[in-house]
Amino acid sequence: MTYSLALYQSLERSAPKTAITKFRSSAAVARDVKAFKEQVANVKTTDDLFKNRRLMSFVLTGYGLEGELNSIGRIKGVMMSDLSKPTSIANILKDRRYREIAGDLQMFRTGLETLKKSGTVDKLVDRYVSAQYE
């Protein structure tokens, strides 16, 4: 009986990981991830990023902000926010996701440098896959 319970619990813990791994390798998700990685590597300026609807959709989806795709002016203000200033747009808006995206990408300080780092790209891919899976 104890063995059965332990087996069930281990399967229950591993099943979501298996499912998300399968989902990640699906054709549509793999295509989106590949396109994101290629396009983010070729972005030259922050304005290029904000003008690229597909890139912005990918990034915003990872933060659960895909509904903001038509409000690029606000998102630009959020992503370029200096979080050390209480009056910055990301700090004024109540939703924590705005502070999270501004803090993770640090565009106020580094421009596109943080976004183009492999660690940041991997984190964005993981967030995107999780959001799409959910």
Protein Blocks (a to p, Z undefined) as FASTA:
>chain_A
ZZmmmmmmmmmmmmmmmmmmmmmmpmklmmmmmmmmmmmmmpmbfklmmmmmmlmmmmmm
mnopmmmmmmmmlmmmmmmpcfkbmkbmklmpmblklmmmmmmnommmnommmmmpmklm
mmmmmmmmmmmmZZ
